[in-house]
Amino acid sequence: MESPLTDLSKWQNFYVIVGSSAGALTGLQFVVITLIAQVRITGSMREIRAFGTPTTVHFCMALLISAIASCPWRAISGLALILGLVGLGGVLYVLSAIRHAHHQTGYQPDMEDWLWYAGLPLATYVALTASGVLLVTRAEPGLYLVAATSLALLFLGIHNSWDTVTYIAVQHSRKARAEGKK
């Protein structure tokens, strides 16, 4: 029977791919924020804290998970503890983002927004927290759960970035049409 650390070493290519993707996509999120500023969509920092910043955080968390999983751990318990704490931090962060979403007034989120910006991220960070426990008790399923959560964070970020860009494009188009009719 192989040790959990040997099992972890088999995941190195996966984490190189996910981490590299998360890093690149984090940079692209800066482009999205620049687009928001250039098209002068009305809004406040509350909307950015509720919808824009969490997307960047999800990318950065996928990058962080990849970096943590790629460290040369001496024991799986250290990895488990750190990932559990990162997951807990993510849960607290999502709860803060939900609070910002409730208090902002520039955009009325619909059910799909609550799912993608609150429900799925919260579930993902809860799963990452649980992976910390699972890694200690059953390493192989725990490693799969860590991989699934890092990939889920990457996909959440991609979806939410796309959602933001399409929203900006539609709003900008409406604004341009309205100004053209004046």
MARKOL-544352 format. One record per atom (N, C-alpha, C): chain; atom name; x negated, y, z negated. Coordinates in nm, 3 decimals. Atoms other than C-alpha are relative to their C-alpha. Layout:
N
lumvex A semi CA x X y Y z Z
...
This chain:
182
lumvex A semi N x -0.084 y -0.118 z 0.000
lumvex A semi CA x 0.000 y 0.000 z 0.000
lumvex A semi C x -0.089 y 0.125 z 0.000
lumvex A semi N x 0.079 y -0.121 z -0.011
lumvex A semi CA x -0.138 y 0.340 z 0.104
lumvex A semi C x 0.039 y 0.101 z -0.107
lumvex A semi N x -0.029 y -0.103 z 0.100
lumvex A semi CA x -0.163 y 0.631 z -0.137
lumvex A semi C x 0.083 y 0.111 z 0.063
lumvex A semi N x -0.077 y -0.113 z -0.054
lumvex A semi CA x 0.071 y 0.930 z -0.101
lumvex A semi C x -0.087 y 0.102 z 0.073
lumvex A semi N x 0.088 y -0.096 z -0.067
lumvex A semi CA x -0.228 y 1.145 z -0.005
lumvex A semi C x -0.039 y -0.049 z 0.138
lumvex A semi N x 0.026 y 0.056 z -0.133
lumvex A semi CA x -0.308 y 0.910 z 0.284
lumvex A semi C x 0.120 y 0.025 z 0.089
lumvex A semi N x -0.123 y -0.029 z -0.075
lumvex A semi CA x 0.055 y 0.945 z 0.392
lumvex A semi C x 0.004 y 0.147 z 0.042
lumvex A semi N x -0.001 y -0.143 z -0.029
lumvex A semi CA x 0.021 y 1.325 z 0.373
lumvex A semi C x -0.096 y 0.033 z 0.114
lumvex A semi N x 0.098 y -0.030 z -0.106
lumvex A semi CA x -0.287 y 1.325 z 0.597
lumvex A semi C x 0.054 y -0.033 z 0.139
lumvex A semi N x -0.060 y 0.035 z -0.129
lumvex A semi CA x -0.078 y 1.167 z 0.873
lumvex A semi C x 0.087 y 0.113 z 0.055
lumvex A semi N x -0.088 y -0.110 z -0.038
lumvex A semi CA x 0.131 y 1.486 z 0.882
lumvex A semi C x -0.077 y 0.123 z 0.049
lumvex A semi N x 0.079 y -0.120 z -0.031
lumvex A semi CA x -0.157 y 1.725 z 0.967
lumvex A semi C x 0.037 y 0.063 z 0.134
lumvex A semi N x -0.036 y -0.056 z -0.130
lumvex A semi CA x -0.068 y 1.766 z 1.337
lumvex A semi C x 0.136 y 0.068 z -0.005
lumvex A semi N x -0.133 y -0.060 z 0.014
lumvex A semi CA x 0.295 y 1.833 z 1.249
lumvex A semi C x -0.011 y 0.138 z -0.062
lumvex A semi N x 0.010 y -0.128 z 0.070
lumvex A semi CA x 0.199 y 2.110 z 1.009
lumvex A semi C x -0.082 y 0.102 z 0.078
lumvex A semi N x 0.072 y -0.093 z -0.087
lumvex A semi CA x -0.048 y 2.262 z 1.256
lumvex A semi C x 0.099 y 0.060 z 0.101
lumvex A semi N x -0.098 y -0.048 z -0.097
lumvex A semi CA x 0.234 y 2.286 z 1.511
lumvex A semi C x 0.102 y 0.093 z -0.065
lumvex A semi N x -0.101 y -0.082 z 0.067
lumvex A semi CA x 0.496 y 2.419 z 1.268
lumvex A semi C x -0.061 y 0.130 z -0.051
lumvex A semi N x 0.064 y -0.120 z 0.053
lumvex A semi CA x 0.255 y 2.660 z 1.101
lumvex A semi C x -0.037 y 0.099 z 0.109
lumvex A semi N x 0.035 y -0.088 z -0.112
lumvex A semi CA x 0.127 y 2.797 z 1.432
lumvex A semi C x 0.123 y 0.066 z 0.059
lumvex A semi N x -0.125 y -0.056 z -0.053
lumvex A semi CA x 0.480 y 2.842 z 1.559
lumvex A semi C x 0.057 y 0.106 z -0.094
lumvex A semi N x -0.052 y -0.096 z 0.098
lumvex A semi CA x 0.589 y 3.014 z 1.239
lumvex A semi C x -0.081 y 0.129 z 0.000
lumvex A semi N x 0.084 y -0.119 z -0.005
lumvex A semi CA x 0.293 y 3.250 z 1.255
lumvex A semi C x 0.029 y 0.085 z 0.122
lumvex A semi N x -0.028 y -0.073 z -0.123
lumvex A semi CA x 0.360 y 3.346 z 1.615
lumvex A semi C x 0.139 y 0.065 z -0.003
lumvex A semi N x -0.136 y -0.052 z 0.005
lumvex A semi CA x 0.732 y 3.390 z 1.558
lumvex A semi C x 0.015 y 0.111 z -0.104
lumvex A semi N x 0.000 y -0.110 z 0.097
lumvex A semi CA x 0.667 y 3.608 z 1.253
lumvex A semi C x -0.041 y 0.129 z 0.072
lumvex A semi N x 0.042 y -0.116 z -0.078
lumvex A semi CA x 0.483 y 3.844 z 1.486
lumvex A semi C x 0.110 y 0.050 z 0.093
lumvex A semi N x -0.109 y -0.041 z -0.088
lumvex A semi CA x 0.774 y 3.844 z 1.729
lumvex A semi C x 0.113 y 0.068 z -0.077
lumvex A semi N x -0.103 y -0.065 z 0.080
lumvex A semi CA x 1.009 y 3.941 z 1.446
lumvex A semi C x -0.033 y 0.149 z -0.018
lumvex A semi N x 0.038 y -0.141 z 0.007
lumvex A semi CA x 0.810 y 4.263 z 1.417
lumvex A semi C x 0.045 y 0.073 z 0.127
lumvex A semi N x -0.048 y -0.058 z -0.124
lumvex A semi CA x 0.899 y 4.327 z 1.781
lumvex A semi C x 0.150 y 0.026 z -0.010
lumvex A semi N x -0.145 y -0.017 z 0.017
lumvex A semi CA x 1.268 y 4.279 z 1.694
lumvex A semi C x 0.028 y 0.126 z -0.082
lumvex A semi N x -0.021 y -0.118 z 0.084
lumvex A semi CA x 1.245 y 4.540 z 1.419
lumvex A semi C x -0.034 y 0.127 z 0.077
lumvex A semi N x 0.035 y -0.115 z -0.083
lumvex A semi CA x 1.072 y 4.777 z 1.662
lumvex A semi C x 0.111 y 0.031 z 0.099
lumvex A semi N x -0.112 y -0.020 z -0.091
lumvex A semi CA x 1.358 y 4.725 z 1.909
lumvex A semi C x 0.116 y 0.069 z -0.071
lumvex A semi N x -0.108 y -0.062 z 0.077
lumvex A semi CA x 1.607 y 4.814 z 1.638
lumvex A semi C x -0.026 y 0.150 z -0.013
lumvex A semi N x 0.035 y -0.141 z 0.017
lumvex A semi CA x 1.423 y 5.139 z 1.575
lumvex A semi C x 0.012 y 0.076 z 0.132
lumvex A semi N x -0.001 y -0.069 z -0.128
lumvex A semi CA x 1.397 y 5.224 z 1.947
lumvex A semi C x 0.139 y 0.022 z 0.055
lumvex A semi N x -0.134 y -0.018 z -0.056
lumvex A semi CA x 1.762 y 5.171 z 2.037
lumvex A semi C x 0.091 y 0.078 z -0.095
lumvex A semi N x -0.071 y -0.084 z 0.097
lumvex A semi CA x 1.871 y 5.368 z 1.730
lumvex A semi C x 0.137 y -0.053 z -0.037
lumvex A semi N x -0.123 y 0.060 z 0.051
lumvex A semi CA x 2.136 y 5.127 z 1.615
lumvex A semi C x 0.019 y 0.053 z -0.142
lumvex A semi N x -0.023 y -0.051 z 0.136
lumvex A semi CA x 2.299 y 5.272 z 1.308
lumvex A semi C x -0.007 y -0.115 z -0.099
lumvex A semi N x 0.014 y 0.101 z 0.105
lumvex A semi CA x 2.228 y 5.086 z 0.990
lumvex A semi C x -0.090 y 0.054 z -0.108
lumvex A semi N x 0.082 y -0.043 z 0.113
lumvex A semi CA x 2.039 y 5.105 z 0.667
lumvex A semi C x -0.097 y -0.110 z -0.037
lumvex A semi N x 0.093 y 0.101 z 0.052
lumvex A semi CA x 1.768 y 4.924 z 0.479
lumvex A semi C x 0.076 y -0.119 z -0.058
lumvex A semi N x -0.077 y 0.114 z 0.054
lumvex A semi CA x 2.042 y 4.711 z 0.319
lumvex A semi C x 0.027 y -0.104 z 0.108
lumvex A semi N x -0.023 y 0.095 z -0.109
lumvex A semi CA x 2.125 y 4.556 z 0.658
lumvex A semi C x -0.130 y -0.073 z 0.034
lumvex A semi N x 0.129 y 0.064 z -0.030
lumvex A semi CA x 1.756 y 4.493 z 0.724
lumvex A semi C x -0.036 y -0.099 z -0.111
lumvex A semi N x 0.028 y 0.091 z 0.112
lumvex A semi CA x 1.713 y 4.341 z 0.374
lumvex A semi C x 0.090 y -0.122 z 0.003
lumvex A semi N x -0.096 y 0.111 z -0.002
lumvex A semi CA x 2.021 y 4.124 z 0.427
lumvex A semi C x -0.018 y -0.092 z 0.119
lumvex A semi N x 0.001 y 0.081 z -0.122
lumvex A semi CA x 1.960 y 4.007 z 0.783
lumvex A semi C x -0.135 y -0.007 z 0.069
lumvex A semi N x 0.128 y 0.000 z -0.070
lumvex A semi CA x 1.619 y 4.107 z 0.921
lumvex A semi C x -0.114 y -0.058 z -0.080
lumvex A semi N x 0.111 y 0.046 z 0.083
lumvex A semi CA x 1.377 y 4.053 z 0.637
lumvex A semi C x 0.008 y -0.149 z -0.032
lumvex A semi N x -0.005 y 0.144 z 0.027
lumvex A semi CA x 1.507 y 3.705 z 0.546
lumvex A semi C x -0.050 y -0.086 z 0.117
lumvex A semi N x 0.048 y 0.076 z -0.116
lumvex A semi CA x 1.432 y 3.589 z 0.901
lumvex A semi C x -0.152 y -0.007 z -0.003
lumvex A semi N x 0.146 y -0.002 z 0.009
lumvex A semi CA x 1.071 y 3.696 z 0.860
lumvex A semi C x -0.046 y -0.087 z -0.116
lumvex A semi N x 0.036 y 0.082 z 0.116
lumvex A semi CA x 1.061 y 3.533 z 0.516
lumvex A semi C x 0.009 y -0.148 z 0.035
lumvex A semi N x -0.013 y 0.142 z -0.038
lumvex A semi CA x 1.185 y 3.201 z 0.663
lumvex A semi C x -0.119 y -0.044 z 0.085
lumvex A semi N x 0.119 y 0.033 z -0.079
lumvex A semi CA x 0.907 y 3.208 z 0.923
lumvex A semi C x -0.123 y -0.011 z -0.088
lumvex A semi N x 0.117 y 0.000 z 0.088
lumvex A semi CA x 0.651 y 3.294 z 0.657
lumvex A semi C x 0.002 y -0.120 z -0.095
lumvex A semi N x -0.009 y 0.117 z 0.088
lumvex A semi CA x 0.779 y 3.016 z 0.429
lumvex A semi C x -0.037 y -0.127 z 0.077
lumvex A semi N x 0.040 y 0.116 z -0.081
lumvex A semi CA x 0.744 y 2.762 z 0.713
lumvex A semi C x -0.152 y -0.001 z 0.015
lumvex A semi N x 0.145 y -0.011 z -0.008
lumvex A semi CA x 0.388 y 2.888 z 0.757
lumvex A semi C x -0.065 y -0.037 z -0.133
lumvex A semi N x 0.053 y 0.030 z 0.133
lumvex A semi CA x 0.327 y 2.870 z 0.380
lumvex A semi C x 0.008 y -0.150 z -0.031
lumvex A semi N x -0.014 y 0.144 z 0.022
lumvex A semi CA x 0.462 y 2.514 z 0.358
lumvex A semi C x -0.106 y -0.076 z 0.080
lumvex A semi N x 0.102 y 0.065 z -0.084
lumvex A semi CA x 0.233 y 2.415 z 0.646
lumvex A semi C x -0.139 y 0.014 z -0.060
lumvex A semi N x 0.131 y -0.022 z 0.061
lumvex A semi CA x -0.067 y 2.570 z 0.474
lumvex A semi C x -0.015 y -0.083 z -0.128
lumvex A semi N x 0.005 y 0.076 z 0.125
lumvex A semi CA x 0.016 y 2.409 z 0.139
lumvex A semi C x -0.016 y -0.149 z 0.029
lumvex A semi N x 0.006 y 0.143 z -0.031
lumvex A semi CA x 0.071 y 2.067 z 0.296
lumvex A semi C x -0.134 y -0.038 z 0.064
lumvex A semi N x 0.128 y 0.028 z -0.065
lumvex A semi CA x -0.261 y 2.098 z 0.481
lumvex A semi C x -0.119 y 0.011 z -0.095
lumvex A semi N x 0.109 y -0.011 z 0.099
lumvex A semi CA x -0.464 y 2.163 z 0.165
lumvex A semi C x -0.052 y -0.140 z -0.037
lumvex A semi N x 0.055 y 0.130 z 0.041
lumvex A semi CA x -0.697 y 1.884 z 0.051
lumvex A semi C x 0.035 y -0.032 z -0.146
lumvex A semi N x -0.048 y 0.029 z 0.135
lumvex A semi CA x -0.494 y 1.777 z -0.252
lumvex A semi C x -0.071 y -0.123 z -0.057
lumvex A semi N x 0.058 y 0.117 z 0.069
lumvex A semi CA x -0.651 y 1.541 z -0.508
lumvex A semi C x 0.109 y -0.093 z -0.050
lumvex A semi N x -0.113 y 0.081 z 0.047
lumvex A semi CA x -0.312 y 1.425 z -0.629
lumvex A semi C x 0.129 y 0.058 z 0.059
lumvex A semi N x -0.127 y -0.042 z -0.058
lumvex A semi CA x 0.038 y 1.439 z -0.485
lumvex A semi C x 0.079 y 0.086 z -0.098
lumvex A semi N x -0.074 y -0.078 z 0.100
lumvex A semi CA x 0.165 y 1.589 z -0.813
lumvex A semi C x -0.025 y 0.150 z 0.015
lumvex A semi N x 0.028 y -0.143 z -0.021
lumvex A semi CA x -0.010 y 1.922 z -0.739
lumvex A semi C x 0.080 y 0.055 z 0.117
lumvex A semi N x -0.080 y -0.039 z -0.116
lumvex A semi CA x 0.154 y 1.941 z -0.397
lumvex A semi C x 0.147 y 0.008 z -0.038
lumvex A semi N x -0.141 y 0.004 z 0.042
lumvex A semi CA x 0.489 y 1.847 z -0.551
lumvex A semi C x 0.036 y 0.123 z -0.083
lumvex A semi N x -0.026 y -0.114 z 0.087
lumvex A semi CA x 0.466 y 2.118 z -0.816
lumvex A semi C x 0.007 y 0.129 z 0.081
lumvex A semi N x 0.004 y -0.124 z -0.078
lumvex A semi CA x 0.370 y 2.394 z -0.572
lumvex A semi C x 0.120 y 0.009 z 0.094
lumvex A semi N x -0.114 y -0.003 z -0.092
lumvex A semi CA x 0.635 y 2.299 z -0.315
lumvex A semi C x 0.132 y 0.019 z -0.074
lumvex A semi N x -0.120 y -0.021 z 0.081
lumvex A semi CA x 0.900 y 2.276 z -0.587
lumvex A semi C x 0.015 y 0.145 z -0.041
lumvex A semi N x -0.004 y -0.141 z 0.039
lumvex A semi CA x 0.809 y 2.625 z -0.707
lumvex A semi C x 0.027 y 0.092 z 0.119
lumvex A semi N x -0.027 y -0.078 z -0.121
lumvex A semi CA x 0.806 y 2.763 z -0.352
lumvex A semi C x 0.149 y -0.011 z 0.035
lumvex A semi N x -0.143 y 0.019 z -0.027
lumvex A semi CA x 1.153 y 2.612 z -0.301
lumvex A semi C x 0.086 y 0.080 z -0.096
lumvex A semi N x -0.074 y -0.077 z 0.099
lumvex A semi CA x 1.277 y 2.768 z -0.623
lumvex A semi C x -0.008 y 0.150 z 0.030
lumvex A semi N x 0.015 y -0.139 z -0.041
lumvex A semi CA x 1.136 y 3.103 z -0.514
lumvex A semi C x 0.088 y 0.034 z 0.120
lumvex A semi N x -0.087 y -0.019 z -0.116
lumvex A semi CA x 1.321 y 3.062 z -0.184
lumvex A semi C x 0.146 y 0.010 z -0.039
lumvex A semi N x -0.138 y -0.005 z 0.047
lumvex A semi CA x 1.648 y 2.994 z -0.364
lumvex A semi C x 0.028 y 0.139 z -0.059
lumvex A semi N x -0.018 y -0.133 z 0.062
lumvex A semi CA x 1.606 y 3.313 z -0.569
lumvex A semi C x 0.000 y 0.110 z 0.105
lumvex A semi N x 0.005 y -0.099 z -0.106
lumvex A semi CA x 1.516 y 3.509 z -0.258
lumvex A semi C x 0.131 y 0.003 z 0.079
lumvex A semi N x -0.125 y 0.005 z -0.076
lumvex A semi CA x 1.824 y 3.390 z -0.066
lumvex A semi C x 0.115 y 0.060 z -0.081
lumvex A semi N x -0.104 y -0.060 z 0.085
lumvex A semi CA x 2.046 y 3.483 z -0.360
lumvex A semi C x -0.009 y 0.152 z 0.002
lumvex A semi N x 0.020 y -0.145 z -0.010
lumvex A semi CA x 1.895 y 3.833 z -0.347
lumvex A semi C x 0.048 y 0.052 z 0.136
lumvex A semi N x -0.043 y -0.041 z -0.134
lumvex A semi CA x 1.956 y 3.853 z 0.030
lumvex A semi C x 0.153 y -0.002 z 0.010
lumvex A semi N x -0.147 y 0.007 z 0.001
lumvex A semi CA x 2.319 y 3.746 z -0.025
lumvex A semi C x 0.057 y 0.123 z -0.070
lumvex A semi N x -0.043 y -0.121 z 0.072
lumvex A semi CA x 2.356 y 4.029 z -0.277
lumvex A semi C x -0.010 y 0.122 z 0.091
lumvex A semi N x 0.015 y -0.112 z -0.093
lumvex A semi CA x 2.221 y 4.274 z -0.019
lumvex A semi C x 0.107 y -0.005 z 0.109
lumvex A semi N x -0.102 y 0.014 z -0.104
lumvex A semi CA x 2.461 y 4.136 z 0.244
lumvex A semi C x 0.137 y 0.043 z -0.052
lumvex A semi N x -0.128 y -0.040 z 0.058
lumvex A semi CA x 2.755 y 4.189 z 0.009
lumvex A semi C x 0.010 y 0.151 z -0.020
lumvex A semi N x -0.001 y -0.142 z 0.033
lumvex A semi CA x 2.654 y 4.548 z -0.072
lumvex A semi C x -0.022 y 0.092 z 0.120
lumvex A semi N x 0.020 y -0.085 z -0.117
lumvex A semi CA x 2.563 y 4.672 z 0.277
lumvex A semi C x 0.135 y 0.029 z 0.064
lumvex A semi N x -0.128 y -0.041 z -0.060
lumvex A semi CA x 2.835 y 4.855 z 0.469
lumvex A semi C x -0.009 y 0.021 z 0.152
lumvex A semi N x 0.018 y -0.027 z -0.143
lumvex A semi CA x 2.690 y 4.885 z 0.820
lumvex A semi C x 0.044 y -0.112 z 0.092
lumvex A semi N x -0.037 y 0.116 z -0.082
lumvex A semi CA x 2.793 y 4.539 z 0.940
lumvex A semi C x 0.086 y -0.093 z -0.083
lumvex A semi N x -0.089 y 0.093 z 0.069
lumvex A semi CA x 3.075 y 4.304 z 0.846
lumvex A semi C x -0.031 y -0.143 z 0.045
lumvex A semi N x 0.034 y 0.138 z -0.040
lumvex A semi CA x 2.937 y 3.945 z 0.846
lumvex A semi C x 0.125 y -0.087 z 0.014
lumvex A semi N x -0.109 y 0.096 z -0.014
lumvex A semi CA x 3.170 y 3.675 z 0.974
lumvex A semi C x -0.044 y -0.135 z -0.060
lumvex A semi N x 0.029 y 0.131 z 0.061
lumvex A semi CA x 3.182 y 3.310 z 0.864
lumvex A semi C x -0.128 y -0.061 z 0.055
lumvex A semi N x 0.122 y 0.054 z -0.059
lumvex A semi CA x 2.909 y 3.209 z 1.109
lumvex A semi C x -0.124 y 0.068 z -0.057
lumvex A semi N x 0.112 y -0.073 z 0.061
lumvex A semi CA x 2.681 y 3.482 z 0.970
lumvex A semi C x -0.028 y -0.052 z -0.141
lumvex A semi N x 0.020 y 0.050 z 0.137
lumvex A semi CA x 2.738 y 3.360 z 0.613
lumvex A semi C x -0.064 y -0.139 z 0.003
lumvex A semi N x 0.059 y 0.133 z -0.013
lumvex A semi CA x 2.652 y 3.007 z 0.727
lumvex A semi C x -0.150 y 0.010 z 0.031
lumvex A semi N x 0.138 y -0.005 z -0.048
lumvex A semi CA x 2.328 y 3.099 z 0.910
lumvex A semi C x -0.092 y 0.086 z -0.086
lumvex A semi N x 0.084 y -0.091 z 0.078
lumvex A semi CA x 2.207 y 3.379 z 0.684
lumvex A semi C x 0.003 y -0.028 z -0.149
lumvex A semi N x -0.011 y 0.027 z 0.143
lumvex A semi CA x 2.316 y 3.244 z 0.346
lumvex A semi C x 0.007 y -0.150 z -0.030
lumvex A semi N x -0.024 y 0.141 z 0.034
lumvex A semi CA x 2.448 y 2.885 z 0.335
lumvex A semi C x -0.113 y -0.094 z 0.040
lumvex A semi N x 0.107 y 0.090 z -0.046
lumvex A semi CA x 2.189 y 2.704 z 0.546
lumvex A semi C x -0.136 y 0.032 z -0.063
lumvex A semi N x 0.127 y -0.027 z 0.070
lumvex A semi CA x 1.888 y 2.891 z 0.404
lumvex A semi C x 0.003 y -0.045 z -0.146
lumvex A semi N x -0.009 y 0.042 z 0.139
lumvex A semi CA x 2.011 y 2.827 z 0.050
lumvex A semi C x -0.014 y -0.152 z -0.011
lumvex A semi N x 0.010 y 0.147 z 0.001
lumvex A semi CA x 2.057 y 2.456 z 0.124
lumvex A semi C x -0.142 y -0.047 z 0.031
lumvex A semi N x 0.137 y 0.037 z -0.038
lumvex A semi CA x 1.711 y 2.442 z 0.284
lumvex A semi C x -0.096 y 0.019 z -0.117
lumvex A semi N x 0.089 y -0.024 z 0.114
lumvex A semi CA x 1.538 y 2.597 z -0.017
lumvex A semi C x 0.032 y -0.092 z -0.118
lumvex A semi N x -0.035 y 0.099 z 0.103
lumvex A semi CA x 1.732 y 2.370 z -0.254
lumvex A semi C x -0.065 y -0.133 z 0.035
lumvex A semi N x 0.062 y 0.125 z -0.044
lumvex A semi CA x 1.609 y 2.075 z -0.047
lumvex A semi C x -0.151 y 0.003 z -0.022
lumvex A semi N x 0.144 y -0.011 z 0.024
lumvex A semi CA x 1.251 y 2.204 z -0.068
lumvex A semi C x -0.030 y -0.015 z -0.148
lumvex A semi N x 0.017 y 0.016 z 0.145
lumvex A semi CA x 1.285 y 2.231 z -0.446
lumvex A semi C x 0.013 y -0.147 z -0.037
lumvex A semi N x -0.021 y 0.142 z 0.028
lumvex A semi CA x 1.419 y 1.875 z -0.456
lumvex A semi C x -0.116 y -0.085 z 0.052
lumvex A semi N x 0.112 y 0.077 z -0.054
lumvex A semi CA x 1.129 y 1.758 z -0.241
lumvex A semi C x -0.115 y -0.008 z -0.100
lumvex A semi N x 0.103 y 0.003 z 0.103
lumvex A semi CA x 0.897 y 1.850 z -0.528
lumvex A semi C x 0.018 y -0.117 z -0.094
lumvex A semi N x -0.030 y 0.114 z 0.088
lumvex A semi CA x 1.069 y 1.593 z -0.748
lumvex A semi C x -0.016 y -0.130 z 0.077
lumvex A semi N x 0.003 y 0.122 z -0.080
lumvex A semi CA x 1.101 y 1.339 z -0.470
lumvex A semi C x -0.143 y -0.042 z 0.034
lumvex A semi N x 0.139 y 0.034 z -0.031
lumvex A semi CA x 0.731 y 1.359 z -0.382
lumvex A semi C x -0.066 y -0.080 z -0.112
lumvex A semi N x 0.060 y 0.070 z 0.114
lumvex A semi CA x 0.641 y 1.240 z -0.732
lumvex A semi C x 0.060 y -0.139 z -0.016
lumvex A semi N x -0.067 y 0.128 z 0.023
lumvex A semi CA x 0.897 y 0.960 z -0.744
lumvex A semi C x -0.005 y -0.093 z 0.122
lumvex A semi N x 0.002 y 0.077 z -0.125
lumvex A semi CA x 0.906 y 0.846 z -0.378
lumvex A semi C x -0.066 y 0.084 z 0.107
lumvex A semi N x 0.080 y -0.090 z -0.083
lumvex A semi CA x 0.630 y 1.007 z -0.176
lumvex A semi C x 0.042 y 0.001 z 0.147
lumvex A semi N x -0.028 y 0.000 z -0.144
lumvex A semi CA x 0.720 y 0.893 z 0.176
lumvex A semi C x 0.129 y 0.073 z 0.034
lumvex A semi N x -0.120 y -0.079 z -0.030
lumvex A semi CA x 1.082 y 1.017 z 0.173
lumvex A semi C x -0.019 y 0.148 z -0.035
lumvex A semi N x 0.028 y -0.138 z 0.037
lumvex A semi CA x 0.957 y 1.330 z -0.003
lumvex A semi C x -0.073 y 0.075 z 0.110
lumvex A semi N x 0.073 y -0.063 z -0.110
lumvex A semi CA x 0.715 y 1.400 z 0.281
lumvex A semi C x 0.091 y 0.029 z 0.119
lumvex A semi N x -0.097 y -0.026 z -0.107
lumvex A semi CA x 0.996 y 1.365 z 0.534
lumvex A semi C x 0.090 y 0.117 z -0.035
lumvex A semi N x -0.085 y -0.112 z 0.041
lumvex A semi CA x 1.210 y 1.606 z 0.332
lumvex A semi C x -0.076 y 0.132 z 0.011
lumvex A semi N x 0.081 y -0.121 z -0.015
lumvex A semi CA x 0.927 y 1.862 z 0.320
lumvex A semi C x -0.009 y 0.038 z 0.148
lumvex A semi N x 0.009 y -0.027 z -0.144
lumvex A semi CA x 0.883 y 1.829 z 0.697
lumvex A semi C x 0.133 y 0.052 z 0.054
lumvex A semi N x -0.132 y -0.044 z -0.047
lumvex A semi CA x 1.257 y 1.866 z 0.755
lumvex A semi C x 0.030 y 0.143 z -0.045
lumvex A semi N x -0.027 y -0.136 z 0.047
lumvex A semi CA x 1.276 y 2.179 z 0.541
lumvex A semi C x -0.086 y 0.103 z 0.073
lumvex A semi N x 0.083 y -0.097 z -0.072
lumvex A semi CA x 0.982 y 2.345 z 0.714
lumvex A semi C x 0.052 y 0.020 z 0.142
lumvex A semi N x -0.057 y -0.010 z -0.134
lumvex A semi CA x 1.135 y 2.268 z 1.053
lumvex A semi C x 0.134 y 0.075 z -0.004
lumvex A semi N x -0.128 y -0.071 z 0.015
lumvex A semi CA x 1.477 y 2.388 z 0.932
lumvex A semi C x -0.023 y 0.150 z -0.015
lumvex A semi N x 0.030 y -0.142 z 0.016
lumvex A semi CA x 1.323 y 2.719 z 0.823
lumvex A semi C x -0.043 y 0.062 z 0.132
lumvex A semi N x 0.043 y -0.047 z -0.131
lumvex A semi CA x 1.161 y 2.755 z 1.164
lumvex A semi C x 0.122 y 0.019 z 0.091
lumvex A semi N x -0.119 y -0.010 z -0.085
lumvex A semi CA x 1.492 y 2.687 z 1.343
lumvex A semi C x 0.096 y 0.108 z -0.049
lumvex A semi N x -0.083 y -0.109 z 0.053
lumvex A semi CA x 1.683 y 2.920 z 1.109
lumvex A semi C x -0.055 y 0.135 z 0.046
lumvex A semi N x 0.061 y -0.125 z -0.044
lumvex A semi CA x 1.436 y 3.194 z 1.191
lumvex A semi C x 0.022 y 0.026 z 0.148
lumvex A semi N x -0.022 y -0.015 z -0.144
lumvex A semi CA x 1.466 y 3.132 z 1.564
lumvex A semi C x 0.144 y 0.040 z 0.027
lumvex A semi N x -0.141 y -0.032 z -0.020
lumvex A semi CA x 1.846 y 3.134 z 1.550
lumvex A semi C x 0.030 y 0.143 z -0.043
lumvex A semi N x -0.034 y -0.131 z 0.055
lumvex A semi CA x 1.864 y 3.444 z 1.334
lumvex A semi C x -0.069 y 0.113 z 0.077
lumvex A semi N x 0.066 y -0.099 z -0.086
lumvex A semi CA x 1.609 y 3.632 z 1.549
lumvex A semi C x 0.080 y 0.020 z 0.128
lumvex A semi N x -0.081 y -0.008 z -0.123
lumvex A semi CA x 1.809 y 3.549 z 1.859
lumvex A semi C x 0.131 y 0.072 z -0.027
lumvex A semi N x -0.126 y -0.063 z 0.038
lumvex A semi CA x 2.129 y 3.653 z 1.684
lumvex A semi C x -0.019 y 0.152 z -0.013
lumvex A semi N x 0.027 y -0.143 z 0.018
lumvex A semi CA x 1.974 y 3.987 z 1.590
lumvex A semi C x -0.024 y 0.069 z 0.134
lumvex A semi N x 0.031 y -0.060 z -0.130
lumvex A semi CA x 1.837 y 4.056 z 1.939
lumvex A semi C x 0.126 y 0.012 z 0.086
lumvex A semi N x -0.122 y -0.008 z -0.082
lumvex A semi CA x 2.168 y 3.973 z 2.109
lumvex A semi C x 0.097 y 0.103 z -0.058
lumvex A semi N x -0.085 y -0.103 z 0.063
lumvex A semi CA x 2.357 y 4.189 z 1.857
lumvex A semi C x -0.048 y 0.139 z 0.041
lumvex A semi N x 0.056 y -0.130 z -0.037
lumvex A semi CA x 2.122 y 4.480 z 1.929
lumvex A semi C x 0.030 y 0.030 z 0.147
lumvex A semi N x -0.025 y -0.020 z -0.143
lumvex A semi CA x 2.159 y 4.432 z 2.305
lumvex A semi C x 0.146 y 0.036 z 0.025
lumvex A semi N x -0.143 y -0.027 z -0.019
lumvex A semi CA x 2.540 y 4.426 z 2.286
lumvex A semi C x 0.035 y 0.138 z -0.056
lumvex A semi N x -0.029 y -0.130 z 0.062
lumvex A semi CA x 2.555 y 4.726 z 2.049
lumvex A semi C x -0.058 y 0.114 z 0.084
lumvex A semi N x 0.064 y -0.103 z -0.081
lumvex A semi CA x 2.311 y 4.924 z 2.264
lumvex A semi C x 0.079 y 0.020 z 0.130
lumvex A semi N x -0.079 y -0.009 z -0.123
lumvex A semi CA x 2.514 y 4.845 z 2.576
lumvex A semi C x 0.131 y 0.073 z -0.025
lumvex A semi N x -0.126 y -0.069 z 0.035
lumvex A semi CA x 2.837 y 4.956 z 2.406
lumvex A semi C x -0.024 y 0.148 z -0.023
lumvex A semi N x 0.033 y -0.139 z 0.029
lumvex A semi CA x 2.673 y 5.274 z 2.283
lumvex A semi C x -0.030 y 0.076 z 0.129
lumvex A semi N x 0.035 y -0.063 z -0.128
lumvex A semi CA x 2.534 y 5.352 z 2.631
lumvex A semi C x 0.126 y 0.024 z 0.083
lumvex A semi N x -0.127 y -0.016 z -0.075
lumvex A semi CA x 2.878 y 5.294 z 2.791
lumvex A semi C x 0.083 y 0.111 z -0.060
lumvex A semi N x -0.080 y -0.103 z 0.068
lumvex A semi CA x 3.048 y 5.514 z 2.530
lumvex A semi C x -0.058 y 0.139 z 0.027
lumvex A semi N x 0.064 y -0.128 z -0.027
lumvex A semi CA x 2.795 y 5.793 z 2.584
lumvex A semi C x 0.017 y 0.039 z 0.147
lumvex A semi N x -0.018 y -0.026 z -0.143
lumvex A semi CA x 2.836 y 5.761 z 2.963
lumvex A semi C x 0.140 y 0.049 z 0.033
lumvex A semi N x -0.139 y -0.041 z -0.022
lumvex A semi CA x 3.213 y 5.814 z 2.935
lumvex A semi C x 0.027 y 0.141 z -0.049
lumvex A semi N x -0.024 y -0.133 z 0.058
lumvex A semi CA x 3.173 y 6.143 z 2.749
lumvex A semi C x -0.017 y 0.109 z 0.102
